[in-house]
Amino acid sequence: MKAIKVPEPFKIVIEEVEEPQVKSAFDVKIKVTSGGICGSDIGIWNGTNSLATYPRVIGHEFGGIVTQVGSGVKRVSVGDRVAVDPVVSCGQCYACKIGRHNVCSALEVMGVHRDGGFCEYVCVPEENVHRFKADFDEKMLSVAEPFTIGVQINTRAQIQKGEKVLIMGAGPIGIAAMQVAKMNGAEVIMSDLVESRLEKAKMMGADRVVLIPTQNLEKELVDFTDGEGIPVIIDTVCIPASFQQSVELACPAGRVVVIGLKSQPSEIVMAEITKKELTIVGSRLNCNCFDKVIEGLESGSLKPDKYVTHMFSYEQVEQAFETIRTHPQDVLKAVITF
Ligand code: MN
């Protein structure tokens, strides 16, 4: 079968590899139909993803149609349309034991630490497979994964109905987090440096947008919250300054969610956290979020159609990466079809 491989940074090849076989009773074999390209795939390609090792079959956002199941598989059967949770954990460590396997101390992500889903067939454990009930578009199955990131962020932020939320950054993660927050009944204001991204955010459900630096974010937040200050901030910009600003902008008893994987330190004023008794939490990958996302996608509260801006067949993978590299602001989510 064909697989999309990054043998070393700045190289991407379509290679003939051995087709995986169902080996355990709990294996599910899937014919991949849809693969989403993520910023982290770009990072593996250009050598900036510190977690990746080479050579690697990339792709952690993927889904397809079940073609074979092991004898012990109960939840899915041949012909089902499914999305795959790329998170693999040990089940033994502290985080796993308390139900937070997405931060397992021996965590592996398909397509990053081990081979992923940009290939014709995958074999994965049943527990990683999530079934779509409706007759969902097979080209869009990979969109579930980025939306699980949004659900995880909302869960970590404990976003409630009627709450006001600032999302910094209107990229794919910001937009996914926004749609989930809207599904949860929150009111969302989004900020970005790029006007076209904000227009898209508005079209996809954001209540209000702030163009930086043309508009003053602090002033807009005062207005948005009737002078109260913003209680929930999700920082998807992920630079030291945005983290710092989040802590400054959050109102008393507020929550800040951080998702960056950068290692540069940020200068955070301790008194801001103490005086306002802020809750600052990280959010990584997803912890059992697929079923909620699938429900949202099927009911129409999550809208993947505008989310996917580009579609390429797998033979055009180089072109897809090139498009993202040269037009990063125009691509919200590019999907590869197999
Ligand atoms: Mn992703």
Boltz pocket constraint, residues with backbone or C-beta under 6 A from the ligand:
constraints:
  - pocket:
      binder: B
      contacts: [[A, 38], [A, 39], [A, 40], [A, 60], [A, 61], [A, 145], [A, 146]]
      max_distance: 6.0
